[in-house]
Amino acid sequence: MTEQQKRRVHLPYVRAATDCYAQAIGTNTTSLDLAREGRWYDALNTVRDSCTAAAATMIDVHDRLYGPGTGATFFRGPYLDDLPRAITARLKDAFARRAAEVEEANLVLRKRIEEAERTRDLLRDRMYACTSNELASLVASSEGAEVLAGAAMTICNKEVQAALDAAVELSRLKGPAPSNLRDELRDVVKRNVVASAVRARASAKTESRQASPATAVPASKAPDSGLHSPQACLRAASSLREGQLVDQEKLITMMLDICRPEIENEARSKFLDDPKKQLSELRAQALEDAVKYAKELLHAQ
C-alpha cells in the first residue's frame, strides 16, 4: 500500500477516536470547562476511560499499517498534539453555549451576593442598634465592659443570630469559608459591642460631669462629644490591650474591626451630604483616614 492509501485506511479510526473524545468532553460539564480554560491534559484525563476502546483500535490499525509500536508513538505524538484543535472545531457550539450558561450563572450569583450584602448590612445595623439601646440602660451598672457586652448580646440574641446567619450566607456565596467562620464573626461582634460599652460608659461619665452644679447645662445645649466618630472609637479601642504587648499591625486590625460601623457611618454621612460622590470611594477614603489616625494614635502612645 502507498502512504496515501495507508492514511486513507487509517483516517476513519482517527476520526472515530477524536469524535469519542469530543463527545465525552462535550457531555461532561467539568471536562468542558477545563477544555474552555485550555487545560487539555486535565480535560482529557477526566474522560480517557470513555474512549479507551476507540483509541486502542486506532493504535492497533496503525501498527498493522506501519509496523508494531508505531501506533503508540503516533498516539503520544502527532495525534495528541493535534487533538485540542480537532476537539475545539467539533465543540465550537458547545463552547459558546457553555460560555453563555456560565455568564448567566455568574450574573445570577452577583445579584444574589448584592442582595445578601444588603441583607447583611440591614441585619447588622439592626443588631448594633439593639445592643446600643440595651447598653444605654445597662451602663448604670458597675459591671465591666465585657459583662455589659455579654448581657446586651444575650438580650439581643435574636438580632445577633440573624446578623451572623446573614454574614455566613454571604461568605458562602462568595466561596469556600473556614469552618469556624461563625465563631470568628461572633468574636468580632463581641469586640464591637465591648467597644460600644466602653464608649457608653465614657459618655455616661462625661454627662455626669456636665450635669454637676458647677458645669450643668441644659441637655438640649450639651455639645456633641463625638463618641460615635471613627476617631473616638479608635481611641477607645486602643485602650483594650490593657497594657499588654501587642503587635502594632494586629492591634490596628483589631481597632479597625471594632470601629468598622463608625467608619461606614462616616462614609454614608458624606455620601448623603453629596450623593454625586461615589460611596465606594468615600468608604475607601474613610478607611484610609482611620488607618492613618490609628497609626498616629499608637505612635503617640
C-alpha positions in Angstrom: 0.0 0.0 0.0 1.2 3.5 -0.7 1.4 6.1 2.0 -1.7 7.8 0.7 -3.6 4.5 0.8 -2.5 3.8 4.4 -3.6 7.3 5.5 -7.0 6.8 3.8 -7.5 3.5 5.6 -6.3 4.9 9.0 -8.2 8.2 8.9 -11.7 6.8 9.8 -10.2 5.3 13.0 -8.5 8.6 13.9 -11.8 10.4 13.4 -13.7 7.9 15.4 -11.3 8.3 18.4 -11.5 12.1 18.1 -15.3 12.0 17.9 -15.3 9.9 21.0 -13.2 12.4 23.0 -15.2 15.3 21.7 -18.5 13.7 22.7 -17.2 12.7 26.1 -15.9 16.2 26.9 -19.0 17.9 25.4 -21.3 16.0 27.7 -19.3 16.5 30.9 -19.6 20.0 32.3 -16.4 19.7 34.3 -14.4 18.5 31.3 -15.9 21.1 29.1 -15.0 23.9 31.5 -11.4 22.6 31.7 -11.2 22.5 27.9 -12.5 26.1 27.6 -9.8 27.2 30.0 -7.2 25.5 27.8 -6.4 22.8 30.4 -6.5 20.0 27.9 -4.5 17.5 29.9 -6.9 17.6 32.8 -9.9 17.7 30.4 -8.8 14.6 28.5 -7.8 12.8 31.7 -11.4 13.1 33.0 -12.8 11.2 30.0 -10.0 8.9 29.0 -11.7 5.7 30.2 -14.7 6.5 28.0 -12.5 6.3 24.8 -10.1 3.6 25.7 -11.6 1.2 23.1 -11.6 3.8 20.3 -8.0 4.8 21.0 -6.8 1.2 21.2 -8.4 0.4 17.8 -6.8 3.4 16.2 -3.4 2.4 17.6 -3.8 -1.3 16.6 -4.7 -0.3 13.0 -1.7 2.0 12.8 0.5 -0.9 14.0 -0.9 -3.2 11.2 -0.3 -0.5 8.6 3.1 0.9 9.6 4.6 -1.7 11.9 4.4 -2.8 15.6 4.9 0.0 18.1 4.2 2.8 15.6 0.6 3.2 16.8 1.6 4.2 20.4 4.2 6.6 19.0 1.6 8.2 16.7 -0.9 8.5 19.6 1.5 10.1 22.0 3.0 12.4 19.4 1.1 13.8 16.3 -2.3 12.7 17.5 -2.3 14.2 20.9 -0.6 17.4 19.6 -3.5 18.0 17.2 -6.3 16.7 19.4 -7.1 20.1 21.1 -7.6 21.7 17.7 -9.7 18.9 16.4 -11.9 18.8 19.5 -12.3 22.6 19.5 -13.5 22.5 16.0 -16.1 19.9 16.9 -17.2 21.6 20.1 -17.4 25.2 18.9 -21.1 25.4 19.5 -20.9 23.6 22.8 -18.2 26.1 24.0 -20.4 29.0 23.0 -23.4 27.6 24.9 -21.4 26.8 28.0 -19.9 30.3 28.0 -23.4 31.8 27.9 -24.5 29.5 30.7 -21.5 30.5 32.8 -22.1 34.2 32.2 -25.8 33.8 33.2 -24.9 31.8 36.3 -22.3 34.5 37.3 -24.9 37.2 36.7 -27.4 35.4 39.0 -24.7 34.9 41.6 -23.7 38.5 41.5 -27.3 39.5 42.1 -27.6 37.1 45.0 -24.4 38.5 46.5 -25.6 42.0 46.2 -28.9 41.1 47.9 -27.1 39.2 50.6 -24.8 42.2 51.2 -27.9 44.4 51.6 -29.5 41.9 54.0 -26.2 41.6 55.9 -25.9 45.3 56.3 -29.6 45.7 57.4 -29.4 42.9 60.0 -26.0 44.1 61.2 -27.3 47.6 61.7 -30.4 46.3 63.5 -28.2 44.1 65.8 -26.0 47.0 66.8 -29.0 49.3 67.3 -30.4 46.7 69.7 -27.1 46.2 71.6 -26.6 50.0 71.8 -30.1 50.6 73.2 -29.5 47.9 75.8 -26.1 49.2 76.7 -27.7 52.6 77.3 -29.9 51.1 80.0 -27.2 48.8 81.4 -24.4 51.3 81.7 -25.6 52.4 85.1 -24.4 49.1 86.4 -20.9 48.9 87.9 -20.0 45.8 85.8 -17.1 46.0 83.4 -17.5 46.4 79.6 -17.1 42.7 78.9 -20.0 41.8 81.2 -22.2 44.6 79.8 -21.4 43.5 76.3 -22.3 39.9 77.1 -25.6 41.0 78.7 -26.5 43.2 75.7 -25.8 40.4 73.3 -27.8 37.9 75.3 -30.8 40.3 75.4 -30.4 40.9 71.6 -29.7 37.2 70.9 -32.4 37.0 68.1 -30.8 40.0 66.3 -27.3 38.7 66.8 -28.1 35.3 65.4 -29.9 36.8 62.4 -26.9 39.0 61.6 -24.5 36.1 61.9 -26.6 33.9 59.7 -26.6 36.7 57.0 -22.9 37.2 57.2 -22.2 33.4 57.0 -24.5 33.1 54.0 -22.8 36.0 52.2 -19.4 34.4 52.8 -20.7 31.0 51.5 -21.9 32.7 48.3 -18.5 34.3 47.7 -16.7 31.0 48.0 -15.3 28.4 50.5 -15.3 29.7 54.1 -13.4 28.4 57.2 -15.4 26.0 59.3 -15.1 28.3 62.3 -16.2 31.4 60.4 -19.3 31.9 62.6 -17.3 31.8 65.8 -14.8 34.3 64.3 -17.7 36.6 63.3 -19.2 36.4 66.7 -15.9 37.4 68.3 -15.8 40.4 66.0 -19.3 41.4 67.1 -18.3 40.9 70.7 -15.3 43.2 70.3 -17.6 45.8 68.7 -20.1 45.6 71.5 -17.4 45.8 74.1 -16.1 48.9 72.4 -19.6 50.3 72.4 -19.8 49.6 76.1 -16.6 51.4 76.7 -17.9 54.4 74.8 -21.3 54.3 76.6 -19.5 54.3 80.0 -17.3 57.1 78.9 -20.3 59.1 77.6 -22.1 58.4 80.9 -19.2 59.8 82.9 -19.0 62.8 80.6 -22.7 63.5 81.1 -22.3 63.0 84.8 -19.6 65.6 85.0 -21.5 68.0 82.8 -24.5 67.6 85.0 -22.6 68.7 88.1 -23.8 72.1 89.7 -20.6 73.9 88.6 -20.9 73.0 84.9 -24.5 71.9 84.4 -26.0 72.9 81.1 -29.4 72.1 79.6 -29.4 68.7 77.9 -30.5 70.2 74.7 -27.5 72.5 74.7 -24.9 69.9 75.5 -22.1 69.8 73.0 -21.6 66.8 70.8 -19.0 64.6 72.5 -18.1 62.9 69.2 -18.1 59.5 70.8 -19.6 58.0 67.6 -16.9 59.3 65.3 -14.2 56.9 64.0 -11.6 58.8 65.9 -13.4 58.5 69.2 -14.0 54.8 68.6 -10.3 54.2 67.7 -9.2 56.0 70.9 -11.5 53.8 72.9 -10.4 50.6 71.1 -6.7 51.4 71.5 -7.2 51.0 75.3 -8.4 47.4 75.1 -4.9 46.0 75.1 -4.8 47.0 78.8 -1.0 47.3 79.0 -0.3 44.1 77.1 2.4 44.0 74.5 0.5 43.5 71.2 1.9 43.6 67.6 1.0 47.1 66.2 -0.3 45.8 62.9 -2.6 43.2 64.7 -3.8 46.0 67.1 -4.6 48.3 64.2 -6.5 45.5 62.5 -8.5 44.8 65.7 -9.2 48.5 66.1 -10.5 48.8 62.6 -12.7 45.7 63.0 -14.1 47.2 66.2 -14.7 50.6 64.6 -16.0 49.4 61.3 -19.6 50.6 61.9 -18.3 54.1 62.7 -16.1 54.2 59.6 -19.0 53.0 57.5 -21.3 55.6 59.0 -18.9 58.4 58.3 -18.7 57.4 54.6 -22.5 57.1 54.4 -22.9 60.5 56.1 -20.7 62.2 53.5 -22.5 60.3 50.7 -25.8 61.7 51.9 -24.4 65.2 52.1 -23.2 64.9 48.5 -24.8 62.0 46.5 -22.7 62.9 43.5 -19.7 61.3 45.1 -19.2 57.5 44.8 -20.0 55.7 48.0 -17.2 53.1 47.3 -14.6 56.0 47.1 -15.9 57.5 50.3 -15.6 54.2 52.0 -12.1 53.7 50.8 -11.2 57.3 52.0 -12.8 56.8 55.4 -10.9 53.5 55.9 -7.6 55.2 54.8 -8.2 58.1 57.2 -9.0 55.6 60.0 -5.8 53.6 59.4 -3.7 56.8 59.4 -5.3 58.0 62.6 -4.8 54.6 64.3 -1.1 54.7 63.4 -0.7 58.2 64.7 -2.6 57.3 67.9 -0.4 54.3 68.7 2.7 56.3 67.9 1.7 59.0 70.3 1.1 56.4 73.0 
